[in-house]
Amino acid sequence: MTAIIIVLIAGAIAHTVVSHLTRTPEEDQTPRSWKYWHTAVAGIVSGIALGAVALLVWIATGTFPPVWTLLAASDVLAIGWKLHHHRKRSHERRQLKAMFERPSFGEGSQ
């Protein structure tokens, strides 16, 4: 098996697991067509960014990096961003929940 196939399979598995673990109730309400378009646009933007980074590395060093290393790096960054965003949303959700559980001014004083 070549390195690029290993990276593609590992990336697909990692993205699937992370997407499942970071799912929120709001995302269950999102229409599938929007999810598909969002995935397609994110993939196109990621491909353009990947090509730009490869071009910059080639210009700076004179050697073109292996594509599998670029794919692995982009997977790690994307998963890291998704986990960071999920952690931030979870923190905000906990803060809102705590705020709504506190009694309002004058509530429960009798």
VOGUMAR-661217 format. One line per 5 residues: number of its first residue (from 1); for each residue x, y, z of C-alpha. Coordinates in steps of 0.001 Angstrom, whole numbers, plus 524288, in hexadecimal, padded with zeros to 5 digits. Each point is the difference from the previous one (the first is absolute). Example, Ala and Ser with C-alpha at 12.3 -4.5 7.8 and 13.67 -1.06 7.14 Angstrom:
BEGIN
1) 8300C 7EE6C 81E78; 8055A 80D70 7FD6C
***
This chain:
BEGIN
1) 80000 80000 80000; 80534 80D50 7FC9C; 8014E 80AEA 809E0; 7F599 80868 7F988; 7F5BC 7F530 800E9
6) 8034D 7FDD4 80E5A; 7FEBB 80EA1 802B2; 7F306 800C3 7F89E; 7FA38 7F470 80769; 80510 804AD 80D39
11) 7FB1A 80DCF 7FD44; 7F284 7FB48 7FC25; 7FEFA 7F7AC 80C3C; 80522 80AE5 808D2; 7F6C7 80A34 7FA2B
16) 7F466 7F6C9 8015A; 80306 7FCFF 80E3D; 80268 80E43 80396; 7F3BA 80476 7F8D3; 7F7F4 7F5ED 80743
21) 805D4 8037F 80D43; 7FE81 80EBF 7FE45; 7F209 7FFA6 7FB08; 7F6D4 809C9 80642; 7F114 80034 80097
26) 7FFA9 80BC6 7F6BD; 80722 7F863 7F57B; 7F55F 7F5A4 80014; 7F69D 80A7F 7FB24; 808B2 8041F 7F490
31) 7FAE9 7FB85 7F2AA; 80863 7F5D1 7F930; 80100 807F5 7F385; 80675 80B08 80793; 80967 7F651 8065A
36) 803CB 7FA96 7F2B0; 80270 80D7D 7FA44; 80796 8040C 80C08; 8086F 7F3D4 7FED4; 8026A 80263 7F17E
41) 803B3 80E44 801EA; 808D3 7FC95 80B8C; 806A8 7F594 7F7BF; 8024B 8096E 7F4BC; 80577 80A76 80900
46) 8087E 7F5DD 806C7; 80528 7FB4C 7F2D7; 80356 80DD4 7FBD4; 806E1 80288 80CEF; 80744 7F321 7FEC5
51) 80494 803B1 7F259; 8043F 80D7D 8049A; 807EA 7FA54 80B40; 8065B 7F61C 7F6F6; 80357 80AE1 7F671
56) 805D0 80864 80AD1; 80837 7F49F 804F0; 804A8 7FD62 7F224; 80397 80E59 7FDE1; 806D5 80107 80D36
61) 8079F 7F337 7FFC2; 8004C 7FBCF 7F1D4; 7FA2E 7F2BE 80331; 7F1D4 7FC07 7FF41; 7FB37 7F991 80C91
66) 7F964 7F2C6 7FF3B; 7F155 8018D 7FE6F; 7FD32 7F674 80B02; 8072D 808BF 809BD; 7F7BC 80B99 7FBD5
71) 7F38A 7F7F2 8013D; 803F3 7FB0F 80D6C; 80335 80DCB 80495; 7F320 8055F 7FAF0; 7F88A 7F4E8 806B5
76) 806BF 802C0 80CF3; 7FD21 80E8D 7FEDE; 7F1C6 7FDD2 7FC1F; 7FD9B 7F666 80B1E; 806D1 80908 80998
81) 7F799 80B6D 7FBA2; 7F3A5 7F7D8 80115; 80399 7FBAA 80DDA; 80383 80DE9 803F1; 7F31B 80527 7FAB6
86) 7F870 7F526 806E1; 806D1 802DD 80CE5; 7FC9C 80E6D 7FEA6; 7F1AC 7FCF1 7FD10; 7FF39 7F68A 80B70
91) 80588 80A4A 80921; 7F621 80A12 7FB29; 7F4ED 7F632 80195; 80419 7FD25 80E13; 800A2 80E87 8030A
96) 7F26C 80252 7FA62; 7FA7A 7F46D 80758; 805DA 804EE 80CCC; 7FAB3 80D96 7FD6B; 7F22A 7FB0A 7FD96
101) 80060 7F75A 80C0B; 802E0 80B8C 80906; 7F3EA 80645 805DB; 7FC48 80D49 7FAB2; 8000E 80C19 8088C
106) 7F51D 7FEB3 809D4; 7FC80 7F23F 7FBAA; 7FEBB 7F619 80AEA; 801B8 80A09 80ADF; 7F30D 7FCE6 80687
***
